[in-house]
Amino acid sequence: MPANKILIVDDEPRVVETFARNLKVAGYEVKSALDGAAALEIYEEAQPDITLADVRMPKVDGFGVLKGIREEDPDAEVILVTGHGDLDMAIEALRAGASDFMPKPVKRETLQTALDRAEARIRLRRKLAAAQEALRASEEHYRAITESAFVGVVIIAPNDKVMFVNQAFADMIGYPPGTLMGPEDQTTANGMDWAALTTDEALSKHHTHAERVQEGERVQYETVLRPKTGHDLNVLLSAAPLREKDGEYKGMLAVITDITERKRAMAALEAERARFKWIVEQSRDGYVMLDAAGHVRYANPQACLYLGRHPDERDCQNGDKKFLALARRQYQLEPAEAWEDWPQPLPEDAASPRYLVQSETPNSDTFWLQVDTTEMDDPDGETYLLRLRDVTSEIVTRNHMWTFESLINYKLRTPLGQLTGFLELLETDLPELTQEEILADLSEARYSAMRLQEKIMDILQYLDTMTRARQEVQKEGSCKLPHVAEIVEQIAQELQLETVKLTYEDLDKEEAVLPLTCRAAELILRELCENAKKFHPDQAPTIEIRFSSAPEGIRVQVIDDGIHLQPDQLSKIWHPYYQAEPRFTGEIPGMGLGLAVVSSLVWGLGGVRSVYNREDQPGLVIDLMLPIED
């Protein structure tokens, strides 16, 4: 059962209560403080053997507690508790002189291991202190204790000669004890020079600390030894003055601990932190760390961009900005019920993830960010890790699939059902049907088959057009305007359009060419003329096709006198499978892919397409800008 006194320092009462309860059960005498200043007062009065201090506290933080205790007792055991995953803080704690550190959340096994190490060091120092007193009476008794120690023990004379070493130090440095201490009288300063066992820089540091020890101080510092192998050894040296009975200074008693592995671990931590930081900062996903109040403690560059902040701006992650305040500047929180328990993670059976949604504008489509939340394993649940993932394409694909499934359900099922119905009727009732009835049923079946074929061909044409525009232009060449005029005349005859007028502005209509193949030009103009007729109240539109020169290339406008569309209809008119009817009733023929084909052809050339209502009268303007490459 441990007999050590422990001081717990944390500004969270619940954390203090939890630590105190567990440590009292383990047999420790526990003192506690809720701030650093109070902790230093309690330490001065109670002189606890071990101090557990949280790093992040207001006013006097854990490093302030460490400094204050070290000023009173350089050998005091101070264990700092750092934030989860905070490698920088852990490294800084060790550099500041902490005996050990523990990351949050503090697991019972981690705590016990740290306490065991602290108790081992306390027992060793007590043995060495007792040995130092015993040395005055019995050198042999002191030697027996130090020889059994698992850390190096060495006595260095004021003239830098080695007076005594234990076997652990001899093993550490690679020389026999007799070589280090001298072959004869080991109580006089006639051993190896300390300068031979260290580097020039470390020797200078040794002289500075040796002066303090001679004045009566006890010091602890990191230094470098040079073993016989020639490879530098990082050690922690704790030194105290050694005096004769009459008080004469005899030399420095040093306890030396090999911290090479700890230095390597620190270097590994720094390397791991650098790798982690590189991965996170290069990620296409946004990562944000929040405190319990929802303030941004860290945001990677992608998250800063998503939140409308420049990655180099300090206010993106200075802890003063709340995540929701930043998000609401440009996003809607969807669905509202998913954000009610923010920032708690959603349960696994939640109906929907959390989304940040940026509404569609004339220059951009709707933008979707999925927000996934992970609670960090702090005992008091103070931090959350967010992942911001662009799921726009997934949402759009899902919506397109829903639209496509609805179209398949209504547009294809009807003619398919009619076709199979008529064929089944012919198969079962053929002997009883007259020739006229058979011909009538065959005619209906043929009509249904043609409707089905038409809709399937719409789909195939759309899929085939998605990637062919530029390749066909490069292969077949562009279409001259005189040929385009012939194509328009043919389309007007086939669609029975009475008024289709071609006009030209700043163009030589005999020599100018469209950056399209004639096949693509026919497909685009046929689709736009069919739409003009389809949506005209009397299916008898007046259509003007206007060709004009522009700095970017050739502009083609198809202007009709049909109807105006609502803003939401105009914004969706280029989407695949979209039709301007609230339900898929089949009243409007086609699959809603014609304008999507036009859009794919124009985009494939690097062009721009837009649609807007006429200002002078009802009707639409389809505006295509087709670039011409030099």
DOVEXVEX-336385 format. One record per residue (C-alpha): residue in one letter; x, y, z. Coordinates in steps of 0.05 Angstrom, whole numbers, m for minus. Each point is the difference from the previous one (the first is absolute). Layout:
<sites>
("A",(X,Y,Z)),
...
</sites>
This chain:
<sites>
("M",(0,0,0)),
("P",(31,67,m20)),
("A",(14,50,54)),
("N",(12,60,m46)),
("K",(m40,64,4)),
("I",(m29,24,m66)),
("L",(m23,70,m20)),
("I",(m53,4,m56)),
("V",(m6,65,m38)),
("D",(m57,11,m51)),
("D",(m50,56,m11)),
("E",(m55,m51,m12)),
("P",(m30,m24,67)),
("R",(m26,m64,m32)),
("V",(69,m19,m23)),
("V",(30,14,69)),
("E",(m55,m41,34)),
("T",(11,m59,m47)),
("F",(76,0,10)),
("A",(m7,9,76)),
("R",(m50,m56,7)),
("N",(42,m50,m39)),
("L",(66,19,33)),
("K",(m29,m3,71)),
("V",(m26,m70,m15)),
("A",(72,m17,m22)),
("G",(26,23,67)),
("Y",(28,69,m15)),
("E",(m8,61,44)),
("V",(m32,50,m47)),
("K",(2,76,m1)),
("S",(m36,40,m55)),
("A",(m2,69,m30)),
("L",(m45,32,m53)),
("D",(52,50,m26)),
("G",(75,7,m6)),
("A",(9,54,53)),
("A",(m37,m40,53)),
("A",(41,m61,m20)),
("L",(66,35,14)),
("E",(m25,21,69)),
("I",(m22,m71,17)),
("Y",(66,m27,m26)),
("E",(41,46,45)),
("E",(m42,m22,61)),
("A",(m11,m74,m13)),
("Q",(63,m17,m41)),
("P",(m33,m56,m40)),
("D",(44,m53,m32)),
("I",(m36,1,m68)),
("T",(m39,55,m35)),
("L",(m49,m13,m56)),
("A",(m15,65,m36)),
("D",(m43,15,m61)),
("V",(37,44,m51)),
("R",(m59,42,m22)),
("M",(m24,42,58)),
("P",(m16,75,5)),
("K",(51,48,31)),
("V",(53,m48,27)),
("D",(1,m60,m47)),
("G",(34,m67,8)),
("F",(67,28,m24)),
("G",(m5,54,53)),
("V",(m13,m52,53)),
("L",(60,m41,m25)),
("K",(46,61,2)),
("G",(m23,20,71)),
("I",(10,m70,27)),
("R",(68,m8,m35)),
("E",(24,64,32)),
("E",(m14,m29,69)),
("D",(21,m72,m15)),
("P",(37,m17,m65)),
("D",(m11,m74,12)),
("A",(m75,5,11)),
("E",(m43,m49,m40)),
("V",(m46,42,m44)),
("I",(m43,m36,m51)),
("L",(m35,45,m51)),
("V",(m66,m21,m32)),
("T",(m5,23,m73)),
("G",(m57,3,m50)),
("H",(m17,m61,m42)),
("G",(45,m6,m61)),
("D",(37,65,18)),
("L",(70,m23,m18)),
("D",(28,71,4)),
("M",(m24,7,71)),
("A",(28,m68,20)),
("I",(68,18,m28)),
("E",(m1,69,32)),
("A",(m17,m32,67)),
("L",(61,m45,m2)),
("R",(44,57,m21)),
("A",(m26,43,57)),
("G",(25,m52,49)),
("A",(m62,m40,15)),
("S",(15,m68,30)),
("D",(m51,m31,m46)),
("F",(m63,17,m40)),
("M",(m67,m34,m12)),
("P",(m47,15,m59)),
("K",(m74,9,11)),
("P",(m41,m41,9)),
("V",(40,m27,58)),
("K",(m9,m75,1)),
("R",(8,m37,66)),
("E",(58,m42,m28)),
("T",(37,61,m25)),
("L",(m9,35,67)),
("Q",(25,m60,39)),
("T",(61,m8,m45)),
("A",(18,74,9)),
("L",(m9,m5,76)),
("D",(42,m63,2)),
("R",(57,35,m36)),
("A",(m6,60,46)),
("E",(2,m44,62)),
("A",(61,m37,m26)),
("R",(36,66,m10)),
("I",(m22,23,70)),
("R",(26,m64,32)),
("L",(66,7,m37)),
("R",(9,72,22)),
("R",(m16,m19,71)),
("K",(51,m55,m3)),
("L",(52,47,m29)),
("A",(m16,53,52)),
("A",(9,m52,54)),
("A",(63,m24,m34)),
("Q",(28,71,m1)),
("E",(m10,5,74)),
("A",(28,m69,11)),
("L",(62,18,m41)),
("R",(23,45,56)),
("A",(2,m60,46)),
("S",(15,m57,m47)),
("E",(25,3,m72)),
("E",(m9,m74,m8)),
("H",(m72,3,20)),
("Y",(m13,56,m51)),
("R",(36,m40,m54)),
("A",(m43,m61,13)),
("I",(m63,41,m10)),
("T",(23,36,m63)),
("E",(27,m63,m31)),
("S",(m69,m30,4)),
("A",(m34,59,m33)),
("F",(m26,m8,m71)),
("V",(21,71,m19)),
("G",(70,27,m6)),
("V",(32,30,62)),
("V",(64,40,m5)),
("I",(39,47,45)),
("I",(38,56,m36)),
("A",(54,38,37)),
("P",(6,76,m4)),
("N",(59,m10,m48)),
("D",(m45,m41,m48)),
("K",(32,m67,20)),
("V",(m45,m61,8)),
("M",(3,m22,72)),
("F",(m52,m56,0)),
("V",(m47,m36,m48)),
("N",(m48,m57,10)),
("Q",(m5,m60,m47)),
("A",(m62,29,m34)),
("F",(39,62,m21)),
("A",(60,m41,m22)),
("D",(m46,m42,m44)),
("M",(m32,62,m27)),
("I",(65,33,m19)),
("G",(36,m63,m23)),
("Y",(63,5,44)),
("P",(18,m46,59)),
("P",(m10,33,68)),
("G",(74,m5,14)),
("T",(17,40,m62)),
("L",(m50,54,18)),
("M",(20,7,73)),
("G",(74,m14,m5)),
("P",(37,m63,18)),
("E",(20,16,72)),
("D",(m34,43,52)),
("Q",(m72,11,m22)),
("T",(m14,52,53)),
("T",(47,52,m30)),
("A",(m10,41,m62)),
("N",(45,m40,m46)),
("G",(m49,m32,m48)),
("M",(m16,15,m73)),
("D",(m14,72,m20)),
("W",(m74,14,m8)),
("A",(18,38,m64)),
("A",(18,m67,m32)),
("L",(m70,m26,12)),
("T",(m39,58,m30)),
("T",(m1,51,m57)),
("D",(30,70,2)),
("E",(m68,32,1)),
("A",(m25,m46,55)),
("L",(63,12,41)),
("S",(m13,75,0)),
("K",(m71,m13,25)),
("H",(29,m47,53)),
("H",(46,55,27)),
("T",(m58,48,5)),
("H",(m42,m49,41)),
("A",(59,m24,41)),
("E",(9,71,27)),
("R",(m73,0,22)),
("V",(8,m68,34)),
("Q",(62,23,37)),
("E",(m41,58,27)),
("G",(m50,m50,28)),
("E",(m52,m6,m54)),
("R",(m29,m64,m28)),
("V",(m6,2,m76)),
("Q",(m29,m43,m55)),
("Y",(15,8,m74)),
("E",(7,m37,m65)),
("T",(70,m12,m26)),
("V",(39,m44,m48)),
("L",(51,m55,18)),
("R",(49,m29,m49)),
("P",(8,m75,15)),
("K",(58,m42,m23)),
("T",(m38,m18,m62)),
("G",(3,73,m23)),
("H",(m76,6,m8)),
("D",(m30,57,40)),
("L",(m46,m19,57)),
("N",(m56,46,23)),
("V",(m7,m2,76)),
("L",(m36,36,56)),
("L",(48,21,55)),
("S",(m25,15,71)),
("A",(55,28,44)),
("A",(7,17,74)),
("P",(61,25,40)),
("L",(42,m51,38)),
("R",(37,26,62)),
("E",(46,m26,54)),
("K",(m22,m1,73)),
("D",(32,68,9)),
("G",(m41,28,m57)),
("E",(56,3,m50)),
("Y",(m25,m9,m72)),
("K",(23,m67,m26)),
("G",(m33,m2,m68)),
("M",(m64,m10,m39)),
("L",(m43,m62,12)),
("A",(m36,m13,m65)),
("V",(m56,m48,m17)),
("I",(m1,m13,m75)),
("T",(m58,m28,m39)),
("D",(5,m21,m72)),
("I",(m55,38,m38)),
("T",(23,m20,m70)),
("E",(m63,m40,m11)),
("R",(m43,56,26)),
("K",(34,48,m48)),
("R",(m12,m48,m56)),
("A",(m73,m6,21)),
("M",(m6,76,0)),
("A",(32,3,m69)),
("A",(m49,m54,m23)),
("L",(m57,40,29)),
("E",(22,62,m37)),
("A",(9,m39,m65)),
("E",(m69,m32,9)),
("R",(m30,67,14)),
("A",(32,28,m63)),
("R",(m26,m58,m42)),
("F",(m70,7,30)),
("K",(0,75,m11)),
("W",(22,m9,m73)),
("I",(m55,m52,m13)),
("V",(m54,43,32)),
("E",(22,64,m33)),
("Q",(3,m33,m69)),
("S",(m67,m34,9)),
("R",(m58,18,m47)),
("D",(m46,m7,60)),
("G",(m6,54,53)),
("Y",(20,m17,72)),
("V",(m20,44,59)),
("M",(12,m9,74)),
("L",(m49,34,48)),
("D",(m1,12,74)),
("A",(m61,m15,43)),
("A",(m30,68,m16)),
("G",(6,m11,m75)),
("H",(59,46,m11)),
("V",(49,m18,m56)),
("R",(66,m22,31)),
("Y",(30,m26,m65)),
("A",(m20,m1,m73)),
("N",(40,m27,m58)),
("P",(6,42,m64)),
("Q",(m58,m35,m35)),
("A",(m46,13,59)),
("C",(20,73,1)),
("L",(m19,5,m74)),
("Y",(m67,m34,13)),
("L",(m13,50,56)),
("G",(16,59,m45)),
("R",(66,17,33)),
("H",(69,2,m30)),
("P",(44,m58,26)),
("D",(52,50,23)),
("E",(m49,42,40)),
("R",(10,m10,74)),
("D",(m73,13,16)),
("C",(m17,m65,m34)),
("Q",(27,m39,60)),
("N",(15,49,56)),
("G",(m53,m28,46)),
("D",(m43,63,0)),
("K",(m46,m21,m58)),
("K",(m57,m49,10)),
("F",(m7,m52,m55)),
("L",(m74,10,m9)),
("A",(8,76,m4)),
("L",(50,m9,m57)),
("A",(m42,m53,m34)),
("R",(m65,39,2)),
("R",(32,58,m39)),
("Q",(m6,m40,m65)),
("Y",(m36,m65,14)),
("Q",(m67,m26,23)),
("L",(m2,m55,53)),
("E",(m36,m60,m29)),
("P",(m40,m36,24)),
("A",(m18,44,59)),
("E",(m16,m58,47)),
("A",(70,m30,m10)),
("W",(32,63,29)),
("E",(m43,4,63)),
("D",(52,m36,44)),
("W",(61,34,m30)),
("P",(58,m12,10)),
("Q",(m16,m69,27)),
("P",(12,m55,m52)),
("L",(m62,m28,m34)),
("P",(m24,m68,22)),
("E",(14,m58,m48)),
("D",(m74,m6,m17)),
("A",(m8,74,m17)),
("A",(m47,12,m58)),
("S",(49,45,m37)),
("P",(71,26,6)),
("R",(12,73,15)),
("Y",(9,44,m61)),
("L",(23,71,m14)),
("V",(m35,22,m63)),
("Q",(18,60,m43)),
("S",(m60,20,m43)),
("E",(4,2,m76)),
("T",(17,67,m32)),
("P",(0,23,m72)),
("N",(74,m16,m3)),
("S",(4,m65,41)),
("D",(m39,m62,16)),
("T",(m22,m21,70)),
("F",(60,m20,43)),
("W",(m5,m54,54)),
("L",(48,m14,57)),
("Q",(m11,m60,45)),
("V",(21,13,72)),
("D",(22,m61,40)),
("T",(15,10,74)),
("T",(45,m42,45)),
("E",(4,13,75)),
("M",(71,m1,27)),
("D",(11,m47,58)),
("D",(12,53,53)),
("P",(m29,m16,69)),
("D",(m40,65,m2)),
("G",(m15,m4,m74)),
("E",(30,68,m17)),
("T",(18,m9,m74)),
("Y",(m32,m25,m64)),
("L",(31,m17,m67)),
("L",(m39,19,m63)),
("R",(8,m27,m70)),
("L",(m28,44,m56)),
("R",(m9,m40,m64)),
("D",(m24,27,m67)),
("V",(m58,m47,m19)),
("T",(m30,45,m54)),
("S",(12,m51,m56)),
("E",(m29,m56,43)),
("I",(m63,41,16)),
("V",(m8,22,m73)),
("T",(10,m72,m24)),
("R",(m51,m25,51)),
("N",(m50,52,m22)),
("H",(12,m17,m73)),
("M",(m10,m73,15)),
("W",(m65,14,35)),
("T",(m23,42,m59)),
("F",(22,m54,m48)),
("E",(m36,m54,39)),
("S",(m63,42,1)),
("L",(5,11,m75)),
("I",(11,m74,m13)),
("N",(m60,m15,44)),
("Y",(m47,48,m37)),
("K",(30,11,m69)),
("L",(21,m71,m18)),
("R",(m49,m42,40)),
("T",(m62,27,m37)),
("P",(20,m16,m72)),
("L",(34,m65,23)),
("G",(m64,m21,37)),
("Q",(m43,18,m60)),
("L",(45,m38,m48)),
("T",(1,m64,41)),
("G",(m75,7,14)),
("F",(m18,3,m73)),
("L",(46,m58,m17)),
("E",(m29,m43,56)),
("L",(m70,18,m24)),
("L",(18,m22,m70)),
("E",(31,m65,25)),
("T",(m60,m20,42)),
("D",(m59,26,m41)),
("L",(28,m6,m71)),
("P",(m49,m55,m23)),
("E",(m59,42,22)),
("L",(23,67,m30)),
("T",(m21,27,m67)),
("Q",(52,24,m49)),
("E",(m18,72,15)),
("E",(9,m11,75)),
("I",(67,m34,m12)),
("L",(24,57,m43)),
("A",(m24,51,52)),
("D",(37,m36,57)),
("L",(63,m6,m43)),
("S",(m4,74,m15)),
("E",(m5,16,74)),
("A",(57,m47,17)),
("R",(43,32,m55)),
("Y",(m16,70,28)),
("S",(20,m22,70)),
("A",(65,m32,m26)),
("M",(17,65,m37)),
("R",(m12,41,63)),
("L",(45,m47,40)),
("Q",(53,2,m54)),
("E",(m2,76,m2)),
("K",(11,6,75)),
("I",(56,m51,2)),
("M",(34,34,m59)),
("D",(m3,66,39)),
("I",(38,m32,56)),
("L",(51,m32,m46)),
("Q",(10,64,m39)),
("Y",(13,38,65)),
("L",(51,m50,24)),
("D",(34,m3,m68)),
("T",(4,76,m4)),
("M",(33,12,67)),
("T",(72,m9,m25)),
("R",(m2,7,m76)),
("A",(m7,74,m16)),
("R",(73,22,m3)),
("Q",(24,m66,m29)),
("E",(m49,4,m58)),
("V",(20,72,m16)),
("Q",(73,m20,m2)),
("K",(m16,m60,m44)),
("E",(m54,26,m48)),
("G",(11,75,m1)),
("S",(m47,59,13)),
("C",(m66,16,m34)),
("K",(m6,62,m44)),
("L",(m59,46,9)),
("P",(m30,m12,m70)),
("H",(m4,m74,18)),
("V",(m31,19,67)),
("A",(m54,39,m37)),
("E",(m16,m63,m41)),
("I",(m5,m40,65)),
("V",(m48,51,31)),
("E",(m44,m1,m63)),
("Q",(m4,m76,4)),
("I",(m17,1,74)),
("A",(m55,51,m11)),
("Q",(m31,m44,m54)),
("E",(3,m63,42)),
("L",(m29,34,62)),
("Q",(m51,38,m41)),
("L",(24,67,26)),
("E",(m28,58,m40)),
("T",(46,55,24)),
("V",(75,m12,12)),
("K",(43,61,m15)),
("L",(76,2,m4)),
("T",(36,66,15)),
("Y",(74,18,m1)),
("E",(38,55,37)),
("D",(72,17,m15)),
("L",(10,m65,m37)),
("D",(13,m20,m72)),
("K",(m57,m50,m7)),
("E",(33,m31,m61)),
("E",(68,m13,31)),
("A",(m10,m4,76)),
("V",(1,m69,32)),
("L",(m26,m28,66)),
("P",(50,m38,44)),
("L",(m47,m61,m6)),
("T",(m8,m57,m48)),
("C",(m61,5,m43)),
("R",(m28,m60,36)),
("A",(8,34,68)),
("A",(m29,66,m27)),
("E",(m61,m37,m27)),
("L",(m9,m36,67)),
("I",(3,66,40)),
("L",(m45,40,m47)),
("R",(m51,m57,m7)),
("E",(m5,m7,75)),
("L",(m9,74,12)),
("C",(m53,6,m55)),
("E",(m37,m61,26)),
("N",(m1,30,70)),
("A",(m25,67,m28)),
("K",(m58,m36,m33)),
("K",(m13,m48,58)),
("F",(m8,56,52)),
("H",(m37,50,m45)),
("P",(m73,7,21)),
("D",(m23,m15,m72)),
("Q",(61,m41,m22)),
("A",(11,54,m54)),
("P",(59,42,22)),
("T",(36,55,m36)),
("I",(74,m15,6)),
("E",(60,44,m13)),
("I",(69,m31,m4)),
("R",(51,56,7)),
("F",(74,m9,m16)),
("S",(48,55,23)),
("S",(74,11,9)),
("A",(29,7,70)),
("P",(71,7,29)),
("E",(m4,m71,26)),
("G",(m25,m31,m65)),
("I",(m69,m7,m32)),
("R",(m64,13,38)),
("V",(m63,m39,m18)),
("Q",(m68,22,29)),
("V",(m64,m38,m11)),
("I",(m59,46,17)),
("D",(m73,m22,2)),
("D",(m67,32,18)),
("G",(m26,m55,45)),
("I",(m4,7,76)),
("H",(41,27,58)),
("L",(29,m49,51)),
("Q",(6,9,75)),
("P",(69,13,30)),
("D",(5,m70,30)),
("Q",(m18,m30,m68)),
("L",(53,42,m35)),
("S",(52,m23,51)),
("K",(m14,m74,m13)),
("I",(m15,1,m75)),
("W",(69,m28,m18)),
("H",(m2,m57,50)),
("P",(m7,m70,m28)),
("Y",(m71,m29,4)),
("Y",(m30,66,21)),
("Q",(m68,18,m29)),
("A",(m41,61,16)),
("E",(m57,m37,33)),
("P",(m10,m13,74)),
("R",(m10,m75,m8)),
("F",(20,m51,m52)),
("T",(m68,m6,m31)),
("G",(23,m13,m71)),
("E",(m38,61,m25)),
("I",(65,30,m27)),
("P",(32,m47,m51)),
("G",(73,m20,3)),
("M",(48,m17,57)),
("G",(23,70,20)),
("L",(69,m14,m30)),
("G",(m1,46,m61)),
("L",(27,62,33)),
("A",(49,m42,40)),
("V",(27,m25,m67)),
("V",(6,72,m24)),
("S",(36,18,65)),
("S",(48,m58,m7)),
("L",(18,18,m72)),
("V",(12,73,18)),
("W",(40,m16,62)),
("G",(40,m52,m39)),
("L",(24,57,m44)),
("G",(17,44,60)),
("G",(m60,44,m15)),
("V",(m52,33,44)),
("R",(m76,m9,m1)),
("S",(m55,39,34)),
("V",(m75,10,m3)),
("Y",(m44,58,19)),
("N",(m69,29,m12)),
("R",(m12,51,m55)),
("E",(m9,70,26)),
("D",(m45,27,m57)),
("Q",(m52,m57,0)),
("P",(m12,m72,23)),
("G",(52,m48,m23)),
("L",(70,m26,13)),
("V",(70,15,m24)),
("I",(49,m57,m4)),
("D",(69,32,m2)),
("L",(61,m41,m22)),
("M",(71,27,m2)),
("L",(44,m45,m43)),
("P",(75,14,5)),
("I",(44,m2,m63)),
("E",(71,m25,12)),
("D",(57,37,m34)),
</sites>
